[in-house]
Amino acid sequence: MEIDIGKLTPHQRYKLMASLIVPRPIALITTLSENGVVNAAPFSMFNMLGEDPPVVMVSLNARQDESLKDTALNIVRTGEFVVHITDEAMLKQMHMCSAELPRGESELAYAGLHASPSKMVAPPRIVEAPVAFECTLYEKIETASRKIFIGKICWLHVRDGLVDLAQFRVNLQDFFPVGRFGGELYIDTRQRFKAE
């Protein structure tokens, strides 16, 4: 099968790319509104870009009416955000954070998640998340349909016992992040193997 991707509509391209480039890690991002309300939203167009400087990338699409999502508005305004890695234990709560709530209402309260102050940025981190990267805006790229934010990690929170700091190794036997698969499907990381 051959597909000329240039002849597809943006929606058709999105449907194919988002279901073929999988699994994708999920960034559950917290930001602060102008009124200090904590916004939390998951995004699966997310990944690590490099370690020197330590940067991550998240790509946020506009709403159907072409307005910016609260997360994008807050990052543009403040230049700060916290990226959380979601694990199996908080999957349902992460998914609840994708709900379209009225502006000024916090997804954390709606999903039953709890906030704790960050060390270097104003948006708080989510207590239940196994990993939280405090980020400042390093670079912004705009396309017709997206704002792409590159965040420089300035502080890292990790669940107690998850990292062996003597060797800088993650105890993978205790780490069960989830990823985004196609459509409404998620995927776990239970089936692990080495290439033979």
GROMACS elastic network, one bead per residue, 0.5 to 0.9 nm:
[ bonds ]
;  ai    aj funct       b0    kb
    3     6     6  0.86895   500
    3     7     6  0.84965   500
    3     8     6  0.86947   500
    4     7     6  0.57176   500
    4     8     6  0.72678   500
    5     8     6  0.53692   500
    5     9     6  0.84847   500
    5    12     6  0.88282   500
    5    13     6  0.67699   500
    6     9     6  0.80412   500
    6    13     6  0.86682   500
    8    11     6  0.79468   500
    8    12     6  0.58100   500
    8    13     6  0.60901   500
    9    12     6  0.51466   500
    9    13     6  0.62430   500
    9    14     6  0.85831   500
   10    13     6  0.50635   500
   10    14     6  0.60614   500
   10    15     6  0.86464   500
   10   145     6  0.86805   500
   11    14     6  0.50297   500
   11    15     6  0.62076   500
   11    16     6  0.87468   500
   12    15     6  0.51864   500
   12    16     6  0.63751   500
   12    17     6  0.86079   500
   13    16     6  0.53127   500
   13    17     6  0.59535   500
   13    18     6  0.82697   500
   14    17     6  0.52321   500
   14    18     6  0.56885   500
   14    19     6  0.82620   500
   15    18     6  0.54818   500
   15    19     6  0.62407   500
   15    20     6  0.86076   500
   15   182     6  0.84242   500
   15   183     6  0.80791   500
   16    19     6  0.53707   500
   16    20     6  0.60153   500
   16    21     6  0.84458   500
   16   182     6  0.89253   500
   17    20     6  0.51324   500
   17    21     6  0.57521   500
   17    22     6  0.87687   500
   18    21     6  0.56814   500
   18    22     6  0.71589   500
   18    24     6  0.88245   500
   18    45     6  0.85659   500
   18   181     6  0.80315   500
   18   182     6  0.63289   500
   18   183     6  0.79506   500
   19    22     6  0.63467   500
   19    23     6  0.85399   500
   19   181     6  0.65295   500
   19   183     6  0.66977   500
   20    23     6  0.84734   500
   20   181     6  0.85796   500
   20   182     6  0.73423   500
   21    24     6  0.72023   500
   21   181     6  0.84700   500
   21   182     6  0.86014   500
   22    25     6  0.87110   500
   22   179     6  0.82890   500
   22   180     6  0.69855   500
   22   181     6  0.55966   500
   22   182     6  0.71976   500
   23   179     6  0.56923   500
   23   180     6  0.54791   500
   23   181     6  0.51011   500
   23   182     6  0.80726   500
   23   186     6  0.82610   500
   23   187     6  0.72018   500
   24    44     6  0.57851   500
   24    45     6  0.69559   500
   24    46     6  0.72694   500
   24    47     6  0.80266   500
   24   178     6  0.88020   500
   24   179     6  0.52453   500
   24   180     6  0.50731   500
   24   181     6  0.68012   500
   25    43     6  0.85393   500
   25    44     6  0.58123   500
   25    45     6  0.76935   500
   25    46     6  0.63828   500
   25    47     6  0.67852   500
   25    85     6  0.77711   500
   25    86     6  0.84870   500
   25   177     6  0.81359   500
   25   178     6  0.69991   500
   25   180     6  0.63481   500
   26    42     6  0.63835   500
   26    43     6  0.56244   500
   26    45     6  0.74238   500
   26    46     6  0.64864   500
   26    47     6  0.83554   500
   26    84     6  0.80932   500
   26    85     6  0.64038   500
   26    86     6  0.66064   500
   26   177     6  0.87725   500
   26   178     6  0.73615   500
   26   179     6  0.57512   500
   26   180     6  0.65981   500
   27    41     6  0.81408   500
   27    42     6  0.54956   500
   27    43     6  0.52029   500
   27    44     6  0.61740   500
   27    45     6  0.80589   500
   27    46     6  0.62008   500
   27    47     6  0.82027   500
   27    58     6  0.76072   500
   27    82     6  0.89825   500
   27    83     6  0.55234   500
   27    84     6  0.55802   500
   27    85     6  0.57841   500
   27    86     6  0.73075   500
   28    40     6  0.66240   500
   28    41     6  0.54812   500
   28    43     6  0.63585   500
   28    44     6  0.86455   500
   28    82     6  0.81029   500
   28    83     6  0.57224   500
   28    85     6  0.64590   500
   28    86     6  0.68412   500
   28    94     6  0.68963   500
   28    97     6  0.83053   500
   28   129     6  0.89597   500
   29    39     6  0.78785   500
   29    40     6  0.54231   500
   29    41     6  0.54161   500
   29    42     6  0.61105   500
   29    43     6  0.76418   500
   29    71     6  0.75660   500
   29    81     6  0.66307   500
   29    82     6  0.54533   500
   29    84     6  0.61294   500
   29   125     6  0.87998   500
   30    38     6  0.65452   500
   30    39     6  0.54247   500
   30    41     6  0.68138   500
   30    71     6  0.75532   500
   30    81     6  0.58059   500
   30    82     6  0.52303   500
   30    83     6  0.67995   500
   30    84     6  0.80952   500
   30   123     6  0.61712   500
   30   124     6  0.68534   500
   30   125     6  0.69010   500
   30   126     6  0.79339   500
   31    37     6  0.83270   500
   31    38     6  0.58857   500
   31    39     6  0.52421   500
   31    40     6  0.66741   500
   31    41     6  0.88999   500
   31    70     6  0.84104   500
   31    71     6  0.62030   500
   31    72     6  0.89368   500
   31    74     6  0.60878   500
   31    75     6  0.69185   500
   31    78     6  0.86206   500
   31    80     6  0.69915   500
   31    81     6  0.50593   500
   31    82     6  0.68272   500
   31   122     6  0.81119   500
   31   123     6  0.50490   500
   31   124     6  0.76320   500
   32    35     6  0.76926   500
   32    36     6  0.53611   500
   32    37     6  0.55532   500
   32    39     6  0.59338   500
   32    40     6  0.89007   500
   32    70     6  0.89974   500
   32    71     6  0.82788   500
   32    74     6  0.61777   500
   32    75     6  0.83990   500
   32    78     6  0.81107   500
   32    80     6  0.84908   500
   32    81     6  0.80195   500
   32   122     6  0.74123   500
   32   123     6  0.54495   500
   32   124     6  0.83072   500
   33    36     6  0.50629   500
   33    37     6  0.51449   500
   33    38     6  0.65279   500
   33    39     6  0.69358   500
   33    70     6  0.76541   500
   33    71     6  0.85641   500
   33    73     6  0.83200   500
   33    74     6  0.58740   500
   33    77     6  0.89342   500
   33    78     6  0.89643   500
   33   104     6  0.76081   500
   34    37     6  0.74517   500
   34    74     6  0.76829   500
   34    77     6  0.85132   500
   34    78     6  0.89807   500
   35   104     6  0.77766   500
   36   104     6  0.88795   500
   36   123     6  0.87223   500
   37   104     6  0.61547   500
   37   105     6  0.70986   500
   37   106     6  0.62175   500
   38   104     6  0.84998   500
   38   105     6  0.81812   500
   38   106     6  0.55271   500
   38   107     6  0.75322   500
   38   108     6  0.72633   500
   38   115     6  0.86162   500
   38   123     6  0.70224   500
   38   124     6  0.75992   500
   39    70     6  0.72260   500
   39    71     6  0.68407   500
   39    74     6  0.86802   500
   39    97     6  0.87623   500
   39   104     6  0.83842   500
   39   105     6  0.78969   500
   39   106     6  0.54789   500
   39   107     6  0.60344   500
   39   108     6  0.73025   500
   39   123     6  0.87424   500
   40    71     6  0.75785   500
   40    94     6  0.86424   500
   40    97     6  0.60204   500
   40    98     6  0.80768   500
   40   106     6  0.72066   500
   40   107     6  0.55161   500
   40   108     6  0.63436   500
   41    70     6  0.88043   500
   41    71     6  0.71201   500
   41    94     6  0.76837   500
   41    95     6  0.85770   500
   41    96     6  0.88036   500
   41    97     6  0.52199   500
   41    98     6  0.54921   500
   41    99     6  0.83337   500
   41   107     6  0.75236   500
   42    84     6  0.89562   500
   42    94     6  0.66833   500
   42    95     6  0.73526   500
   42    97     6  0.67016   500
   42    98     6  0.61122   500
   43    46     6  0.66592   500
   43    58     6  0.72516   500
   43    59     6  0.75731   500
   43    60     6  0.71702   500
   43    98     6  0.87075   500
   44    47     6  0.84432   500
   44    58     6  0.79062   500
   44    59     6  0.82298   500
   44   179     6  0.77264   500
   44   180     6  0.63074   500
   45    57     6  0.80719   500
   45    58     6  0.57646   500
   45    59     6  0.53802   500
   45    60     6  0.74956   500
   46    56     6  0.73963   500
   46    57     6  0.54847   500
   46    59     6  0.64697   500
   47    56     6  0.57220   500
   47    57     6  0.54821   500
   47    58     6  0.67829   500
   48    51     6  0.82549   500
   48    54     6  0.82379   500
   48    55     6  0.62791   500
   48    57     6  0.62557   500
   49    54     6  0.77200   500
   49    55     6  0.55470   500
   49    56     6  0.52234   500
   49    57     6  0.65185   500
   49   150     6  0.84276   500
   50    53     6  0.65925   500
   50    54     6  0.55274   500
   50    55     6  0.54465   500
   50    56     6  0.71768   500
   51    55     6  0.63275   500
   51    56     6  0.89694   500
   52    55     6  0.76736   500
   53   152     6  0.69256   500
   53   153     6  0.81570   500
   54   151     6  0.83437   500
   54   152     6  0.57158   500
   54   153     6  0.55860   500
   54   154     6  0.81028   500
   55   135     6  0.84048   500
   55   138     6  0.79294   500
   55   150     6  0.64168   500
   55   151     6  0.54131   500
   55   153     6  0.58972   500
   56    83     6  0.88838   500
   56   135     6  0.85587   500
   56   149     6  0.82503   500
   56   150     6  0.56345   500
   56   151     6  0.53172   500
   56   152     6  0.66641   500
   56   153     6  0.74493   500
   57   148     6  0.69531   500
   57   149     6  0.56841   500
   57   151     6  0.62566   500
   58   147     6  0.84598   500
   58   148     6  0.58028   500
   58   149     6  0.54225   500
   58   150     6  0.66125   500
   58   151     6  0.80774   500
   59   146     6  0.64598   500
   59   147     6  0.58791   500
   59   149     6  0.62963   500
   59   150     6  0.87512   500
   60    68     6  0.86591   500
   60    69     6  0.78764   500
   60    71     6  0.82732   500
   60    72     6  0.68934   500
   60   145     6  0.85404   500
   60   146     6  0.54766   500
   60   147     6  0.53863   500
   60   148     6  0.62370   500
   60   149     6  0.80584   500
   61    66     6  0.87096   500
   61    68     6  0.77331   500
   61    69     6  0.77933   500
   61    72     6  0.88015   500
   61   145     6  0.58005   500
   61   147     6  0.65082   500
   61   148     6  0.85986   500
   62    65     6  0.77241   500
   62    66     6  0.51544   500
   62    67     6  0.57059   500
   62    69     6  0.61607   500
   62    72     6  0.86555   500
   62   145     6  0.62401   500
   62   146     6  0.61578   500
   62   147     6  0.79363   500
   63    67     6  0.54294   500
   63    68     6  0.62027   500
   63    69     6  0.63963   500
   64    67     6  0.74470   500
   65    68     6  0.88461   500
   66   145     6  0.81228   500
   68    71     6  0.80488   500
   68    72     6  0.60894   500
   68    73     6  0.61665   500
   68   147     6  0.88215   500
   69    72     6  0.54201   500
   69    73     6  0.63269   500
   69    74     6  0.86880   500
   70    73     6  0.50555   500
   70    74     6  0.60162   500
   70    75     6  0.85556   500
   70   103     6  0.79533   500
   71    74     6  0.52149   500
   71    75     6  0.61798   500
   71    76     6  0.86272   500
   71    81     6  0.85637   500
   72    75     6  0.51761   500
   72    76     6  0.60939   500
   72    77     6  0.84963   500
   72   147     6  0.72548   500
   72   149     6  0.86196   500
   73    76     6  0.52910   500
   73    77     6  0.61478   500
   73    78     6  0.86303   500
   74    77     6  0.50861   500
   74    78     6  0.59275   500
   74    79     6  0.76096   500
   74    80     6  0.79294   500
   74    81     6  0.83008   500
   75    78     6  0.53150   500
   75    80     6  0.56796   500
   75    81     6  0.64537   500
   75   136     6  0.87751   500
   75   137     6  0.74424   500
   75   149     6  0.83137   500
   76    79     6  0.57004   500
   76    80     6  0.83825   500
   76   137     6  0.83576   500
   76   140     6  0.87422   500
   77    80     6  0.84996   500
   78    81     6  0.83256   500
   78   122     6  0.88922   500
   78   136     6  0.88065   500
   78   137     6  0.85990   500
   79   135     6  0.83991   500
   79   136     6  0.55999   500
   79   138     6  0.83122   500
   79   151     6  0.87723   500
   80   121     6  0.61975   500
   80   122     6  0.71300   500
   80   123     6  0.70446   500
   80   134     6  0.78697   500
   80   135     6  0.58464   500
   80   137     6  0.60267   500
   80   151     6  0.82409   500
   81   121     6  0.72716   500
   81   122     6  0.79670   500
   81   123     6  0.60161   500
   81   124     6  0.84903   500
   81   133     6  0.85188   500
   81   134     6  0.63377   500
   81   135     6  0.53468   500
   81   136     6  0.64895   500
   81   137     6  0.79118   500
   81   151     6  0.80625   500
   82   118     6  0.84701   500
   82   121     6  0.80652   500
   82   123     6  0.66091   500
   82   124     6  0.72274   500
   82   125     6  0.63267   500
   82   126     6  0.88160   500
   82   132     6  0.64524   500
   82   133     6  0.55147   500
   82   135     6  0.56522   500
   82   136     6  0.85356   500
   82   153     6  0.88450   500
   83   125     6  0.82088   500
   83   131     6  0.81950   500
   83   132     6  0.55685   500
   83   133     6  0.50595   500
   83   134     6  0.65411   500
   83   135     6  0.73281   500
   84   125     6  0.76794   500
   84   126     6  0.73966   500
   84   129     6  0.61243   500
   84   130     6  0.76231   500
   84   131     6  0.55331   500
   84   133     6  0.63413   500
   84   134     6  0.87844   500
   85   129     6  0.63262   500
   85   130     6  0.65465   500
   85   131     6  0.53069   500
   85   132     6  0.65599   500
   85   133     6  0.85878   500
   85   177     6  0.68435   500
   85   178     6  0.83028   500
   86    89     6  0.81350   500
   86    90     6  0.63816   500
   86    91     6  0.64877   500
   86    94     6  0.70188   500
   86   128     6  0.88421   500
   86   129     6  0.60116   500
   86   130     6  0.70761   500
   86   131     6  0.77844   500
   86   176     6  0.85636   500
   86   177     6  0.56085   500
   86   178     6  0.61547   500
   86   179     6  0.81639   500
   87    90     6  0.57475   500
   87    91     6  0.61683   500
   87   129     6  0.71659   500
   87   130     6  0.69895   500
   87   175     6  0.75758   500
   87   176     6  0.53945   500
   87   178     6  0.53065   500
   87   179     6  0.87007   500
   87   188     6  0.84284   500
   88    91     6  0.51702   500
   88    92     6  0.83264   500
   88   176     6  0.61279   500
   88   177     6  0.61098   500
   88   178     6  0.60714   500
   88   188     6  0.72828   500
   89    92     6  0.79425   500
   89    93     6  0.87229   500
   89   128     6  0.83770   500
   89   129     6  0.88152   500
   89   176     6  0.85572   500
   89   177     6  0.89394   500
   90    93     6  0.52818   500
   90    94     6  0.60659   500
   90    95     6  0.86398   500
   90   113     6  0.87952   500
   90   128     6  0.70067   500
   90   129     6  0.72990   500
   91    94     6  0.51131   500
   91    95     6  0.62091   500
   91    96     6  0.86487   500
   91   177     6  0.89740   500
   91   178     6  0.74009   500
   92    95     6  0.51395   500
   92    96     6  0.62352   500
   92    97     6  0.88486   500
   92   111     6  0.82761   500
   93    97     6  0.64747   500
   93   108     6  0.85242   500
   93   110     6  0.87415   500
   93   111     6  0.50551   500
   93   112     6  0.70229   500
   93   113     6  0.71416   500
   94    97     6  0.52062   500
   94    98     6  0.72357   500
   94   111     6  0.74705   500
   94   113     6  0.88669   500
   95    98     6  0.55200   500
   95    99     6  0.77512   500
   95   111     6  0.85261   500
   96    99     6  0.57221   500
   96   107     6  0.76062   500
   96   108     6  0.89983   500
   96   110     6  0.75430   500
   96   111     6  0.56087   500
   97   100     6  0.82731   500
   97   101     6  0.89250   500
   97   106     6  0.88991   500
   97   107     6  0.52097   500
   97   108     6  0.70764   500
   97   110     6  0.75837   500
   97   111     6  0.62802   500
   98   101     6  0.87492   500
   98   107     6  0.80910   500
   99   107     6  0.77392   500
  100   103     6  0.87422   500
  100   107     6  0.89112   500
  101   104     6  0.82368   500
  101   105     6  0.63112   500
  101   106     6  0.77944   500
  101   107     6  0.73008   500
  101   110     6  0.88441   500
  102   105     6  0.57513   500
  102   106     6  0.87460   500
  103   106     6  0.82977   500
  105   108     6  0.89230   500
  105   109     6  0.82266   500
  105   110     6  0.82562   500
  106   109     6  0.56633   500
  106   110     6  0.65906   500
  106   111     6  0.88703   500
  107   111     6  0.59527   500
  107   112     6  0.83522   500
  107   113     6  0.82748   500
  108   111     6  0.52342   500
  108   112     6  0.59330   500
  108   114     6  0.64886   500
  108   115     6  0.76488   500
  108   126     6  0.82760   500
  109   112     6  0.50977   500
  109   113     6  0.61615   500
  109   114     6  0.75113   500
  110   113     6  0.78328   500
  113   126     6  0.67890   500
  113   127     6  0.73827   500
  113   128     6  0.68307   500
  114   125     6  0.83788   500
  114   126     6  0.57102   500
  114   127     6  0.55744   500
  114   128     6  0.69999   500
  115   124     6  0.57613   500
  115   125     6  0.55802   500
  115   127     6  0.57192   500
  115   128     6  0.86015   500
  116   124     6  0.54480   500
  116   125     6  0.54266   500
  116   126     6  0.63129   500
  116   127     6  0.61315   500
  117   121     6  0.86365   500
  117   122     6  0.76483   500
  117   123     6  0.74263   500
  117   125     6  0.63055   500
  117   126     6  0.88939   500
  118   121     6  0.58666   500
  118   122     6  0.65575   500
  118   123     6  0.66518   500
  118   125     6  0.58318   500
  118   134     6  0.72149   500
  118   155     6  0.84835   500
  118   157     6  0.89286   500
  119   122     6  0.81616   500
  119   124     6  0.86801   500
  119   134     6  0.79915   500
  119   155     6  0.70883   500
  120   134     6  0.70158   500
  120   135     6  0.84283   500
  120   136     6  0.89988   500
  120   154     6  0.69120   500
  120   155     6  0.67617   500
  121   124     6  0.76447   500
  121   134     6  0.65500   500
  121   135     6  0.72970   500
  121   136     6  0.75201   500
  121   154     6  0.85360   500
  121   155     6  0.88463   500
  123   134     6  0.84415   500
  124   134     6  0.87691   500
  125   128     6  0.89927   500
  125   129     6  0.81951   500
  125   132     6  0.64732   500
  125   133     6  0.84359   500
  125   134     6  0.78934   500
  125   157     6  0.85451   500
  126   129     6  0.56778   500
  126   130     6  0.89276   500
  126   131     6  0.89542   500
  126   132     6  0.75239   500
  127   130     6  0.80172   500
  127   132     6  0.89150   500
  127   159     6  0.89746   500
  128   131     6  0.88896   500
  128   159     6  0.87528   500
  129   132     6  0.67496   500
  129   158     6  0.83107   500
  129   159     6  0.76603   500
  130   157     6  0.79629   500
  130   158     6  0.56906   500
  130   160     6  0.85700   500
  130   162     6  0.80625   500
  130   175     6  0.80499   500
  130   177     6  0.85837   500
  131   156     6  0.74031   500
  131   157     6  0.56810   500
  131   159     6  0.64493   500
  132   155     6  0.83161   500
  132   156     6  0.58885   500
  132   157     6  0.50289   500
  132   158     6  0.65861   500
  133   153     6  0.59456   500
  133   154     6  0.74648   500
  133   155     6  0.60127   500
  133   157     6  0.65156   500
  133   158     6  0.88305   500
  134   151     6  0.87006   500
  134   152     6  0.81918   500
  134   153     6  0.55929   500
  134   154     6  0.56979   500
  134   155     6  0.50838   500
  134   156     6  0.62851   500
  134   157     6  0.81320   500
  135   138     6  0.85387   500
  135   150     6  0.89445   500
  135   151     6  0.52323   500
  135   152     6  0.51739   500
  135   154     6  0.56720   500
  135   155     6  0.73462   500
  136   150     6  0.85370   500
  136   151     6  0.53747   500
  136   152     6  0.53266   500
  136   153     6  0.66869   500
  136   154     6  0.70866   500
  137   140     6  0.74759   500
  137   149     6  0.68554   500
  137   150     6  0.61660   500
  137   152     6  0.62467   500
  138   149     6  0.76622   500
  138   150     6  0.54641   500
  138   151     6  0.51042   500
  138   152     6  0.54823   500
  139   148     6  0.83736   500
  139   149     6  0.61503   500
  139   150     6  0.50689   500
  139   151     6  0.70204   500
  139   152     6  0.86797   500
  140   147     6  0.70270   500
  140   148     6  0.56842   500
  140   150     6  0.61315   500
  140   151     6  0.87883   500
  141   146     6  0.82898   500
  141   147     6  0.60141   500
  141   149     6  0.65318   500
  141   150     6  0.81910   500
  142   145     6  0.79003   500
  142   146     6  0.59114   500
  142   148     6  0.60929   500
  142   149     6  0.87213   500
  143   146     6  0.51493   500
  143   147     6  0.64856   500
  143   148     6  0.79727   500
  144   147     6  0.85686   500
  153   156     6  0.73986   500
  158   161     6  0.82908   500
  158   162     6  0.66751   500
  158   163     6  0.73295   500
  159   162     6  0.56551   500
  159   163     6  0.80001   500
  160   163     6  0.74641   500
  161   164     6  0.71946   500
  161   170     6  0.89397   500
  161   171     6  0.76900   500
  161   174     6  0.84818   500
  162   169     6  0.86566   500
  162   170     6  0.58593   500
  162   171     6  0.52944   500
  162   172     6  0.77343   500
  162   173     6  0.89964   500
  162   174     6  0.65830   500
  162   175     6  0.70959   500
  163   166     6  0.88385   500
  163   167     6  0.86737   500
  163   168     6  0.66204   500
  163   169     6  0.57651   500
  163   171     6  0.57528   500
  163   172     6  0.87979   500
  164   167     6  0.58258   500
  164   168     6  0.54818   500
  164   169     6  0.52712   500
  164   170     6  0.62376   500
  164   171     6  0.69461   500
  165   169     6  0.68925   500
  165   170     6  0.86536   500
  166   169     6  0.80350   500
  167   170     6  0.88954   500
  169   172     6  0.83966   500
  170   173     6  0.86097   500
  170   174     6  0.85524   500
  170   175     6  0.79749   500
  171   174     6  0.57024   500
  171   175     6  0.67305   500
  172   176     6  0.77483   500
  173   176     6  0.79396   500
  175   189     6  0.87170   500
  176   188     6  0.70825   500
  176   189     6  0.58865   500
  176   190     6  0.69736   500
  177   187     6  0.89604   500
  177   188     6  0.66103   500
  177   189     6  0.63672   500
  178   186     6  0.68125   500
  178   187     6  0.56678   500
  178   189     6  0.63685   500
  179   185     6  0.89513   500
  179   186     6  0.56453   500
  179   187     6  0.51928   500
  179   188     6  0.64052   500
  179   189     6  0.80233   500
  180   183     6  0.85305   500
  180   184     6  0.81471   500
  180   185     6  0.64555   500
  180   187     6  0.60783   500
  180   188     6  0.88941   500
  181   184     6  0.74283   500
  181   185     6  0.51427   500
  181   187     6  0.60201   500
  182   185     6  0.56661   500
  182   186     6  0.76250   500
  183   186     6  0.85968   500
  188   191     6  0.80301   500
  189   192     6  0.68446   500
  193   196     6  0.89165   500
